[in-house]
Amino acid sequence: MKCLQLLFRRSVAVFLAILLAAPAASARPDDSASIKEQVLLIRPGSSVEIHLTDKSKMRGRLGAVTDSGFELQAVTNDKIATQQVPFDRVRSITDKAHQSFGRSVGRGFLVAGIVIGVIIAIGAVACAASNCSG
């Protein structure tokens, strides 16, 4: 049983070391950046999702950007329609082509947790098979 405890402690220590070494990640976009600045960071033609101030959302491809807004190209009724979206109507915009750093880190921790769980399970089976008691 002692070898199982040792294996568990080492696995927890490794997991905690990974947590401490990872930078703090935020899944939310930088609130200090204006919508216009966020739009300018996205490459034209990228797939985007925008949330409007009236709580509706739209999906499409980012078109040309002007001083007052940007174009959104979306498929409606099997036709591509381009509409002008003013910046003051946009609450948030998300580039669907690029995942956020926070989401990537979260998936990494999920995989690490699964790997550590498998290692503990293999250690427990090996410990039980070898009849280790101390």
C-alpha positions in Angstrom: 0.0 0.0 0.0 3.0 2.3 0.7 4.1 2.1 -3.0 0.6 3.2 -4.0 0.7 6.1 -1.7 4.1 7.1 -3.0 2.9 6.8 -6.6 -0.1 9.0 -5.8 2.0 11.6 -4.0 4.4 11.8 -6.9 1.6 12.1 -9.4 -0.1 14.9 -7.4 3.3 16.7 -7.1 3.8 16.5 -10.8 0.3 17.8 -11.5 0.7 20.7 -9.0 4.1 21.6 -10.5 2.4 21.8 -14.0 -0.3 24.0 -12.6 2.2 26.4 -11.0 4.4 26.5 -14.1 1.5 27.3 -16.5 0.8 31.0 -17.0 -2.5 32.4 -15.9 -4.8 32.2 -19.0 -7.9 34.2 -19.6 -10.5 32.8 -22.0 -12.2 36.2 -22.4 -10.9 38.8 -24.8 -9.1 41.8 -23.4 -11.9 44.1 -22.3 -9.6 47.2 -22.5 -9.4 46.8 -26.3 -12.1 48.4 -28.2 -14.3 46.5 -30.6 -12.6 48.3 -33.5 -9.1 47.2 -32.2 -10.3 43.6 -31.8 -11.8 43.6 -35.4 -8.5 45.0 -36.8 -6.6 42.1 -35.2 -8.7 39.6 -37.1 -7.7 38.8 -40.7 -10.3 39.6 -43.4 -12.1 36.5 -44.6 -11.9 34.8 -41.2 -14.9 33.1 -39.8 -16.3 35.2 -36.9 -19.2 35.2 -34.4 -20.4 38.6 -33.2 -22.7 39.3 -30.3 -24.8 42.4 -30.8 -26.0 44.9 -28.1 -29.6 43.7 -28.7 -28.4 40.2 -27.4 -28.6 38.6 -30.9 -25.6 37.0 -32.5 -24.5 36.6 -36.1 -21.9 34.4 -37.8 -20.1 34.9 -41.0 -16.9 36.0 -42.6 -15.2 39.3 -41.8 -15.1 41.6 -44.8 -13.8 45.1 -45.3 -13.3 47.3 -42.2 -14.1 51.0 -42.2 -13.9 53.8 -39.6 -17.5 53.2 -38.6 -17.9 49.4 -38.8 -17.2 46.3 -40.9 -18.8 44.1 -43.4 -20.1 40.6 -42.5 -20.6 38.1 -45.2 -23.1 35.5 -44.3 -25.1 32.8 -46.1 -28.8 33.4 -46.0 -31.3 31.5 -48.2 -28.4 29.8 -50.1 -27.0 33.2 -51.1 -24.1 35.1 -49.7 -25.3 38.4 -48.3 -23.0 41.2 -47.2 -24.2 43.6 -44.6 -22.5 46.5 -42.8 -22.2 46.2 -39.0 -21.5 49.4 -37.1 -19.0 49.1 -34.2 -21.5 50.6 -31.7 -23.9 47.7 -32.3 -21.3 45.1 -31.4 -20.9 43.8 -27.9 -18.2 41.2 -28.7 -16.5 39.5 -31.6 -14.8 36.1 -31.7 -12.5 34.8 -34.3 -13.7 31.2 -34.8 -10.6 30.2 -36.7 -8.3 30.6 -33.7 -9.0 29.1 -30.4 -8.2 31.1 -27.3 -5.1 30.4 -25.3 -7.3 29.6 -22.2 -9.2 26.9 -24.0 -6.0 25.3 -25.2 -4.6 25.3 -21.7 -7.8 23.8 -20.3 -7.7 21.0 -22.8 -4.0 20.4 -21.9 -4.9 20.1 -18.2 -7.7 17.7 -19.1 -5.3 15.5 -21.0 -2.7 15.7 -18.2 -5.4 14.7 -15.6 -6.4 11.7 -17.7 -2.8 10.6 -18.1 -2.1 10.9 -14.4 -5.3 8.9 -13.6 -4.1 6.2 -15.9 -0.7 6.1 -14.3 -2.2 5.8 -10.9 -4.5 3.0 -12.1 -1.6 1.1 -13.6 0.4 1.6 -10.4 -2.4 0.3 -8.3 -2.8 -2.8 -10.5 1.0 -3.4 -10.4 1.1 -2.9 -6.7 -1.8 -5.3 -6.2 -0.3 -7.9 -8.5 3.1 -7.8 -6.8 1.4 -7.9 -3.4 3.3 -4.9 -2.1 2.3 -4.0 1.4 5.1 -1.7 2.5 
